[in-house]
Amino acid sequence: MNLKELGMEIIPRHVAIIMDGNGRWAKLREKPRVFGHRKGVERAKEASEFALEVGIEVLSLYAFSTENWARPKEEVEFLMALLEDYLDKELPTMVEKGIRFHPIGRIHELPESTQKKVLETARATEKNDKLILNLALNYGGRAELVDTIRSLAQKVLEGSLQPQEVQEKLVEEYLYTQGQPPPDLLIRTSGEYRISNFLLWQMAYTEFYFTPTLWPDFDRAEFLKALLDYQKRERRFGGVGD
């Protein structure tokens, strides 16, 4: 299986990935969970590079959900430190390769040092235009919709917006992914069959690809396999197929 098999004319514009299975991968190797998270970061970097190579415009990675605060304190602290280290090391590469880092989620609730690093990286890459890398941090699809509703309600309260003016297009202007195409393809690793509160509004017509492969094993060949599967599908968007 190689890139020559890929139809470059039907590459999805936006791919979203639920990166699942780090803990199970580590457990299978009788290692601590943090070992799996480190390997998972390597795969996230590889996925970004592959997306850039094949011409994907937007890559959304689900890194830390609003529910993940329930994990052991030591694991959460490790994940935040790992994120900061990743951004430190990858910033030069992002700048060089034209990757725009775009955090989505309630960033203001992250630890102060993590917030600072996340926002610094976003500012340093905001003019890059080869690939938008959405990293979902303290993200929840329902939380995103609540934040959107609050913003619109405030506009109505101020008198600058009438309730009847609220249409789908306007709602999309207040989402974390404002101005981006919706995901064409969602990939979920580790054999789970659910979307786990990820991009709920945006995935109305997204194609789903589920694989038993654990995230630390999800390499370029696995990503290519997902894209080839996507290219065999007929997208109808509510219409009727041939």
CORPE-V893853 format. One record per residue. RES is the residue in three letters. PSI is psi in whole degrees, 0 to 359 (NA if undefined). OMEGA is omega as a letter, one per 30 degrees, with the letter a starting at -180 (none if undefined). D_CENTER is the distance of its C-alpha to the mean C-alpha in Angstrom with 1 decimal. Layout:
res=RES psi=PSI omega=OMEGA d_center=D_CENTER
res=RES psi=PSI omega=OMEGA d_center=D_CENTER
//
This chain:
res=MET psi=122 omega=l d_center=25.4
res=ASN psi=174 omega=a d_center=24.6
res=LEU psi=337 omega=a d_center=23.0
res=LYS psi=338 omega=l d_center=26.2
res=GLU psi=347 omega=a d_center=25.5
res=LEU psi=128 omega=l d_center=22.4
res=GLY psi=102 omega=a d_center=23.4
res=MET psi=345 omega=a d_center=22.0
res=GLU psi=347 omega=l d_center=23.0
res=ILE psi=42 omega=l d_center=20.5
res=ILE psi=133 omega=l d_center=17.3
res=PRO psi=138 omega=l d_center=14.3
res=ARG psi=322 omega=a d_center=13.3
res=HIS psi=123 omega=l d_center=9.7
res=VAL psi=130 omega=l d_center=7.9
res=ALA psi=141 omega=a d_center=5.1
res=ILE psi=128 omega=l d_center=5.7
res=ILE psi=106 omega=a d_center=7.1
res=MET psi=92 omega=a d_center=8.8
res=ASP psi=144 omega=l d_center=12.1
res=GLY psi=6 omega=a d_center=15.6
res=ASN psi=314 omega=a d_center=16.1
res=GLY psi=316 omega=l d_center=19.0
res=ARG psi=323 omega=l d_center=20.7
res=TRP psi=316 omega=l d_center=20.6
res=ALA psi=319 omega=a d_center=22.3
res=LYS psi=320 omega=l d_center=24.7
res=LEU psi=335 omega=a d_center=25.8
res=ARG psi=10 omega=l d_center=26.9
res=GLU psi=43 omega=l d_center=28.5
res=LYS psi=161 omega=l d_center=26.4
res=PRO psi=158 omega=a d_center=24.8
res=ARG psi=325 omega=a d_center=21.2
res=VAL psi=332 omega=l d_center=20.5
res=PHE psi=319 omega=l d_center=21.5
res=GLY psi=322 omega=l d_center=18.7
res=HIS psi=320 omega=l d_center=16.1
res=ARG psi=316 omega=l d_center=17.7
res=LYS psi=324 omega=l d_center=17.4
res=GLY psi=323 omega=l d_center=13.7
res=VAL psi=320 omega=l d_center=13.2
res=GLU psi=319 omega=l d_center=15.3
res=ARG psi=327 omega=l d_center=13.3
res=ALA psi=318 omega=l d_center=10.1
res=LYS psi=316 omega=a d_center=12.5
res=GLU psi=320 omega=l d_center=14.1
res=ALA psi=321 omega=l d_center=11.1
res=SER psi=316 omega=a d_center=10.6
res=GLU psi=320 omega=l d_center=14.3
res=PHE psi=318 omega=l d_center=14.6
res=ALA psi=318 omega=l d_center=12.3
res=LEU psi=318 omega=a d_center=14.5
res=GLU psi=320 omega=a d_center=17.6
res=VAL psi=355 omega=l d_center=17.3
res=GLY psi=17 omega=l d_center=16.5
res=ILE psi=137 omega=a d_center=13.0
res=GLU psi=323 omega=a d_center=12.5
res=VAL psi=131 omega=l d_center=8.8
res=LEU psi=121 omega=a d_center=6.0
res=SER psi=120 omega=a d_center=2.3
res=LEU psi=126 omega=a d_center=2.4
res=TYR psi=101 omega=a d_center=4.4
res=ALA psi=319 omega=a d_center=7.2
res=PHE psi=119 omega=a d_center=9.9
res=SER psi=168 omega=l d_center=10.9
res=THR psi=338 omega=l d_center=14.0
res=GLU psi=344 omega=a d_center=15.9
res=ASN psi=350 omega=l d_center=15.4
res=TRP psi=343 omega=a d_center=18.1
res=ALA psi=352 omega=l d_center=20.5
res=ARG psi=164 omega=l d_center=20.2
res=PRO psi=142 omega=a d_center=23.2
res=LYS psi=319 omega=a d_center=23.5
res=GLU psi=322 omega=l d_center=23.9
res=GLU psi=318 omega=l d_center=20.7
res=VAL psi=315 omega=l d_center=18.8
res=GLU psi=321 omega=l d_center=20.8
res=PHE psi=317 omega=a d_center=20.1
res=LEU psi=320 omega=l d_center=16.3
res=MET psi=317 omega=l d_center=16.7
res=ALA psi=321 omega=l d_center=19.2
res=LEU psi=319 omega=l d_center=17.1
res=LEU psi=313 omega=a d_center=14.3
res=GLU psi=317 omega=l d_center=17.1
res=ASP psi=317 omega=l d_center=18.7
res=TYR psi=314 omega=a d_center=15.7
res=LEU psi=322 omega=l d_center=15.4
res=ASP psi=312 omega=a d_center=19.2
res=LYS psi=328 omega=a d_center=19.5
res=GLU psi=346 omega=a d_center=16.8
res=LEU psi=312 omega=l d_center=17.7
res=PRO psi=321 omega=l d_center=20.7
res=THR psi=318 omega=l d_center=18.8
res=MET psi=316 omega=l d_center=16.2
res=VAL psi=314 omega=a d_center=19.3
res=GLU psi=320 omega=a d_center=21.2
res=LYS psi=0 omega=l d_center=18.7
res=GLY psi=28 omega=l d_center=17.6
res=ILE psi=126 omega=l d_center=13.9
res=ARG psi=115 omega=l d_center=13.0
res=PHE psi=122 omega=a d_center=10.9
res=HIS psi=101 omega=l d_center=9.6
res=PRO psi=138 omega=l d_center=8.9
res=ILE psi=139 omega=a d_center=8.3
res=GLY psi=186 omega=l d_center=10.5
res=ARG psi=76 omega=a d_center=14.1
res=ILE psi=328 omega=a d_center=14.3
res=HIS psi=348 omega=l d_center=18.1
res=GLU psi=358 omega=l d_center=18.4
res=LEU psi=162 omega=l d_center=17.2
res=PRO psi=149 omega=a d_center=20.1
res=GLU psi=316 omega=a d_center=21.9
res=SER psi=325 omega=l d_center=21.6
res=THR psi=316 omega=l d_center=17.8
res=GLN psi=311 omega=a d_center=17.6
res=LYS psi=313 omega=a d_center=19.9
res=LYS psi=319 omega=l d_center=18.1
res=VAL psi=312 omega=a d_center=14.7
res=LEU psi=324 omega=l d_center=16.6
res=GLU psi=317 omega=a d_center=18.9
res=THR psi=320 omega=l d_center=16.2
res=ALA psi=316 omega=a d_center=14.8
res=ARG psi=320 omega=a d_center=18.4
res=ALA psi=340 omega=a d_center=19.4
res=THR psi=8 omega=a d_center=16.9
res=GLU psi=339 omega=a d_center=17.0
res=LYS psi=357 omega=l d_center=19.4
res=ASN psi=146 omega=a d_center=17.6
res=ASP psi=16 omega=l d_center=17.0
res=LYS psi=324 omega=l d_center=16.3
res=LEU psi=133 omega=l d_center=12.5
res=ILE psi=122 omega=l d_center=10.0
res=LEU psi=100 omega=l d_center=7.3
res=ASN psi=119 omega=l d_center=5.0
res=LEU psi=114 omega=a d_center=5.0
res=ALA psi=113 omega=a d_center=5.4
res=LEU psi=128 omega=a d_center=9.0
res=ASN psi=47 omega=a d_center=11.8
res=TYR psi=142 omega=l d_center=9.7
res=GLY psi=136 omega=a d_center=11.4
res=GLY psi=321 omega=l d_center=11.7
res=ARG psi=320 omega=l d_center=15.4
res=ALA psi=321 omega=l d_center=15.4
res=GLU psi=317 omega=l d_center=13.6
res=LEU psi=322 omega=l d_center=16.4
res=VAL psi=315 omega=l d_center=19.0
res=ASP psi=321 omega=l d_center=18.2
res=THR psi=314 omega=l d_center=18.4
res=ILE psi=318 omega=l d_center=21.7
res=ARG psi=317 omega=a d_center=23.1
res=SER psi=316 omega=l d_center=22.7
res=LEU psi=320 omega=l d_center=24.4
res=ALA psi=323 omega=l d_center=27.0
res=GLN psi=320 omega=l d_center=27.8
res=LYS psi=319 omega=l d_center=28.5
res=VAL psi=317 omega=a d_center=30.7
res=LEU psi=322 omega=a d_center=32.5
res=GLU psi=345 omega=a d_center=33.2
res=GLY psi=5 omega=a d_center=34.6
res=SER psi=358 omega=a d_center=32.4
res=LEU psi=135 omega=l d_center=30.8
res=GLN psi=143 omega=a d_center=32.6
res=PRO psi=321 omega=a d_center=31.1
res=GLN psi=347 omega=l d_center=31.9
res=GLU psi=350 omega=a d_center=29.9
res=VAL psi=107 omega=l d_center=26.6
res=GLN psi=173 omega=a d_center=25.2
res=GLU psi=316 omega=a d_center=21.8
res=LYS psi=321 omega=l d_center=21.5
res=LEU psi=318 omega=l d_center=22.2
res=VAL psi=317 omega=a d_center=19.8
res=GLU psi=334 omega=l d_center=16.9
res=GLU psi=347 omega=a d_center=18.3
res=TYR psi=3 omega=l d_center=17.6
res=LEU psi=162 omega=l d_center=14.0
res=TYR psi=334 omega=a d_center=11.4
res=THR psi=26 omega=a d_center=10.3
res=GLN psi=130 omega=l d_center=14.0
res=GLY psi=359 omega=a d_center=15.3
res=GLN psi=152 omega=l d_center=12.4
res=PRO psi=151 omega=l d_center=13.0
res=PRO psi=159 omega=l d_center=11.6
res=PRO psi=132 omega=l d_center=9.6
res=ASP psi=327 omega=a d_center=12.5
res=LEU psi=131 omega=l d_center=11.3
res=LEU psi=128 omega=l d_center=9.4
res=ILE psi=129 omega=l d_center=10.1
res=ARG psi=127 omega=l d_center=11.0
res=THR psi=170 omega=l d_center=13.1
res=SER psi=7 omega=l d_center=16.3
res=GLY psi=6 omega=l d_center=18.1
res=GLU psi=146 omega=a d_center=16.9
res=TYR psi=67 omega=l d_center=17.1
res=ARG psi=164 omega=a d_center=15.2
res=ILE psi=355 omega=l d_center=12.0
res=SER psi=45 omega=l d_center=12.4
res=ASN psi=33 omega=a d_center=12.0
res=PHE psi=124 omega=l d_center=8.5
res=LEU psi=51 omega=a d_center=8.6
res=LEU psi=315 omega=l d_center=12.3
res=TRP psi=315 omega=a d_center=13.9
res=GLN psi=338 omega=a d_center=11.7
res=MET psi=30 omega=a d_center=12.1
res=ALA psi=322 omega=a d_center=15.9
res=TYR psi=23 omega=a d_center=16.6
res=THR psi=141 omega=l d_center=13.7
res=GLU psi=138 omega=a d_center=15.0
res=PHE psi=140 omega=l d_center=14.1
res=TYR psi=116 omega=a d_center=14.7
res=PHE psi=134 omega=a d_center=15.5
res=THR psi=142 omega=l d_center=16.9
res=PRO psi=348 omega=a d_center=19.0
res=THR psi=131 omega=l d_center=17.9
res=LEU psi=148 omega=a d_center=16.7
res=TRP psi=317 omega=a d_center=13.6
res=PRO psi=346 omega=l d_center=16.1
res=ASP psi=1 omega=a d_center=17.9
res=PHE psi=90 omega=a d_center=15.2
res=ASP psi=190 omega=a d_center=16.6
res=ARG psi=321 omega=a d_center=17.1
res=ALA psi=322 omega=l d_center=19.5
res=GLU psi=321 omega=l d_center=17.2
res=PHE psi=316 omega=l d_center=14.5
res=LEU psi=319 omega=l d_center=17.6
res=LYS psi=318 omega=l d_center=18.8
res=ALA psi=319 omega=l d_center=15.9
res=LEU psi=321 omega=l d_center=16.3
res=LEU psi=321 omega=l d_center=20.0
res=ASP psi=316 omega=l d_center=19.7
res=TYR psi=320 omega=a d_center=17.8
res=GLN psi=348 omega=l d_center=20.5
res=LYS psi=350 omega=a d_center=23.2
res=ARG psi=154 omega=l d_center=22.1
res=GLU psi=115 omega=a d_center=23.7
res=ARG psi=126 omega=a d_center=21.5
res=ARG psi=337 omega=a d_center=23.8
res=PHE psi=42 omega=l d_center=22.0
res=GLY psi=354 omega=a d_center=24.7
res=GLY psi=194 omega=a d_center=27.5
res=VAL psi=136 omega=l d_center=29.8
res=GLY psi=180 omega=l d_center=29.4
res=ASP psi=NA omega=none d_center=32.3
//
